[in-house]
Every structure is written in C-alpha cells, then in structure tokens.
Amino acid sequence: MIDIINLTQTYKSGKGVFNLNFSIKKGEVFGYLGPNGAGKTTTIRNILGFTNASSGEVLINGINSRINTEEINKSIGFLPGEIAFYNSLRGKEFLDLLAKLRNLNDFTFRERLEERFKLDTNIYIKKMSKGTKQKLAIVAAFMHDPEILILDEPTSGLDPLMQNIFLDLIKEEKLRGKTILLSSHIFEEVEKVCDRAGIIKNGHLVALEDILSLKQQTADIFEVTLEKENNLILQTSLKINHVKDNIYQVWVKHNYELFFNELQKFKVIKITSIKRSIEDIFMKYYGDEHNE
Amino acid sequence: MNKHLLIYNLKSNIMMFLSFLSITLMYSILATAMFNPETSELLQQFVDVLPQTVVQMMGFTDFGSELTGYLATYLYGFVFFIFPMIFIVMLGNKLIAKQVDDSSMAYLLTTPNSRVKIATTQAFTLFINLFFLIAINVIIIIIISEIAFKGHLMIGNFIGLNFVLFAVLTTVSALVYLISILNSDYGKAIGLSSAFVGYLFIMNMITKLGNKLNILRFSTFLSLVDTDKIFSSTSYTLLTGSITLVVGILIYCLSILIFNKKSLTI
C-alpha cells in the first residue's frame, strides 16, 4: 500500500535519509523506530509529498505521493511530530475548518474520539496544554476515518492512561483494516501494537523485521539479587551490569548453561525476569556496551 | 481556490484589516473634511514656511484650490503608500512564510486540496484585502466630497488615480508574496519584504526632491502613480494601470507555481 523505493533525501548539513527501501502492506501496523534526528520525519515528509526527494520515490496505492498529493490525501490522516495549529482558534473551530477542507459531513467518529480522549474542544488552542494539543492532533488525524494513518510520535505529551487509550484505538483501527505507520522512539508502544518494525539510524534503515523475530533476536534479561554486594560477579564471563548495591542485571542469549554455572558460585537470593522490549533490540543497532 | 479556507483567512485577519482600514480612513476623512478652497491657500502658506526638502519628500508641493489635486497631494504621496505596504508585508508573510516556518501549513497540505489551490487561496486573500482597503477609502472619500463639496471632486480622475494606485500596490503585494514563498524562515521573509517596500518608498520620496533626481523614478515603480500624468491623460491611466495589474497577477501566478514545486520542510 505504501512503497518507499530507493528514497534518498540529503540536506545541506549532510543529514537526511539514504536509499530507503521498504513497503507497508494494507492492513499492517508498521513501527518506525529511531532516535531524534535519525530520519523518521524526513521519511514521513516524503510519504506526504512535502519534500522533493533527491532520488527515489514514494508510491501510495501505486500513485506517486509527491505528484498526486491531492488524490492521495483523500485517504490519509496525518499526525505531525511537531504540532502547530492555528492558535487563535478554539479546538472545535480548528476541527471544523479541517472538516470543511476535507468535505467531511459525518461527525460521529469525531465525537466518539473527543469523548474517548476526554477532549474539551471549546478551549482556545493557545490555552491548551501539550497533552491536550496532542489529543486534538489525534482527533484531527482520525476524524475522517482515513484508510491510511501516518503518525509521527503520536503519544508524546500524553499521560500513561491516554497512551493506553491511544494504543487501544490503534489496535481497533488495525482490526478495521487500516494501514498505519507509527513512528516512535518509545519502543514499548511499537511492541504493543505493531506487526513489523523498521529501525532507522543516521538515515539508513538498519533493520526491517517482524516484531516477533525482532524480539527473538534479543537476549533475555534477568535481575539477580545477591545476598550482599559482591563485585566478583562482574569478572565472570556473563554479560552483566551492576544496577545498585546487591542488584545485578544479566543478559542471557541461549547460553543458559554458563548462566547457571556462574551463578552457582554466588549466594543468589532472588532472580526476576525483566520483560524484553524493543528497546533492547534497538540497543543492538545503536550500540550498547552491555549488549555487544 | 478553496472557499472555506478563504473565509477562514478573511475572518482570522479581520482585526488586522480593520486596524489598517481605520488608520487610512482617518487620514482620508480628515483630509477631505479639511478641504476648503480658501483655506488651502493658507495651508499652502504654512507649508511654504517649512524646509522645502521635507515638503517635497512628503509630496506636499501644490495643494491648489481643486479637491482632486488637493487629495492627490495630501494622501497619495505618503499615506496611501506606507500603510497599505505595511499591511501587505504583515499579511503576505502571515499567509505563507509563517505557516511554513511553524509547520501549520502541514495541516492544509494534507487535506485533499492541491498546493496550487491552497497557494491561490492565500494569494487571493491578500489581493482581496488590498482591494477592499483601497476601495472602502475611495467610496468614503467620494461620499464625503459629494456631501460637503458637491461638484468639486473630479470623480473620473479620482477613480483613475486609485486604479493606478491599486495596480501598483497589487504588484508590490505580488512581490511580497513571492518573497514569502521563497523564504521558509518567517523572520527572514518579514525582513526582506520590509527592506524591499522600504526601498521602493524611500526612492519614491527622493525622486520627488527635484528635477535632477527625477531620473531615479525608474528605480521605483511607485513613481507610476504620477498624478500629473494620470489627470492629464486617460490613456496613461488605463495603460499604466492595466499593464501593472497584469504584471502583478503574473507574479502571483509565478509565485504559486514556485510554491507547487518547492520542497517544504514542514
């Protein structure tokens, strides 16, 4: 549904994205991971046809997104990473304007979303908190019930409760067959809702895999509590990190025999498994001293 | 063009429009009301006492005893250039450069409306605001003149003068719009367009200083609003006005095409 073909966009600073190739299938939720400045927003600008790529192209339903933007925009909902609204308007007036620009007459979905996110649209946008603005941006992106959703860091500024409401919304929309690109540097949310993820580093796509196989590639992490602090454990051949006092974190990847053999030498009083997250996978690509 | 966006634009800029309308109307009403064939001689005597350079730069060279010439001298050398041009700089940049700079343009460009349509609506907003600013002033001046000094205003000449003025200001607005499109940095766009209209305005004032400097009239197209020529030649008025207006509209079209091709970092 979205095909990114040999996409290169270089800026004067030397940054940008380089020879990106990936596709997002219809009905798929695709996580796009990378830290700030890695090239996520640059990719999104090309998907939406804002920028002129240095080379390559983005096709949406087979149509070039830079040339036929007007046609493509009929089926797109966009949530920008850096949100700027018309501050002199009330939330309601802003949504009304967007609805008119989209020739949208059916407001039921919009009303449901406002209710769900507990968004008061009577407030002037300039008086809204960052979280409220984010909710407004979510409603603006979803209210016309588009086929494709391009969401740039959608949960930033939302409190944990609202983040969960948002992730539930993504799951529901996925069931309704929507195609979603969700860019993020919060790995947990990608893990929760995405089918596949692409990881971008310094403008290069360094991984493109199913969430499941990405998870399998990572080490299991255990928090090991010793009876008392004993840093001799750090000298074993385990991948280990001293958390604090008598608590240590151990990375285990297939080598359980070594793990048990080494731990036998110490007085262990507690072992807890720590939930693996995309963050650990991510660390693999960004380099982390404990995971190499 | 998108009518919903146009309505939003007109509404959201109404306060700015009304501010500039009230300033210019205040000058128009005062100037017209102050007209008196006898006292204009007095005014002339007063002006004669002032340093000639200042008088010439302000364009107050000849008040005469005829209302049209009096208004042309009083309003069309200074007031009707400076205020509309400040208005153009503020509005022209708010419609494009500001929205590209703060990325709010992203919302407009992800609706099913082409860039050409969005940019045409923004351009038309600027054009129509300028039109109403001039037109309302013209109508009010004509009404006051007809009530207070029936027959003194040569309406044909006066409308001709305003036609050329509007055409010239349209070209100024088109160039400011072009600057706004070429510069994605709002501050830079405001700076460049202010410098540009400032240059046009100052050169026009210097041009009036004397015959020797008359050659400088080619350095600013504001000098096309030449009251003597407009009042004496209908063909000058029609030709200059029409050509300038067409040039302005062509610059608008060019700006819209550039915006369509531009790579926007929003």
Contacts between the chains, C-beta under 8 A, distances in Angstrom:
chain1	res1	chain2	res2	distance
A	45	B	264	7.7
A	45	B	265	7.0
A	45	B	266	7.3
A	48	B	106	7.7
A	48	B	109	7.5
A	48	B	110	6.1
A	49	B	109	7.9
A	50	B	106	7.0
A	50	B	109	6.6
A	50	B	263	7.6
A	50	B	264	4.6
A	50	B	265	7.4
A	50	B	266	5.5
A	51	B	263	4.5
A	51	B	264	6.3
A	51	B	265	6.5
A	52	B	261	7.6
A	52	B	262	7.8
A	52	B	263	4.0
A	69	B	109	7.2
A	69	B	114	6.9
A	69	B	115	7.0
A	70	B	112	5.6
A	70	B	113	6.4
A	70	B	114	4.2
A	70	B	117	7.7
A	71	B	112	7.5
A	73	B	109	7.9
A	73	B	110	5.5
A	73	B	111	6.0
A	73	B	112	4.5
A	73	B	113	7.6
A	74	B	112	4.5
A	76	B	110	6.2
A	78	B	106	7.1
A	78	B	110	4.4
A	80	B	103	6.4
A	80	B	106	5.2
A	80	B	107	7.8
A	82	B	103	5.7
A	84	B	102	4.3
A	84	B	103	4.7
A	84	B	104	4.2
A	84	B	106	7.7
A	85	B	104	6.2
A	85	B	107	7.3
A	86	B	12	7.0
A	86	B	104	6.2
A	88	B	12	6.1
A	89	B	12	7.7
A	97	B	4	6.8
A	97	B	5	7.9
A	97	B	8	5.4
A	98	B	107	6.6
A	98	B	111	6.7
A	100	B	4	3.9
A	101	B	2	6.5
A	101	B	4	5.8
A	101	B	5	6.4
A	101	B	108	7.0
A	101	B	111	4.0
A	101	B	112	7.9
A	101	B	113	6.2
A	102	B	111	5.2
A	102	B	112	6.3
A	103	B	112	7.5
A	140	B	107	7.3
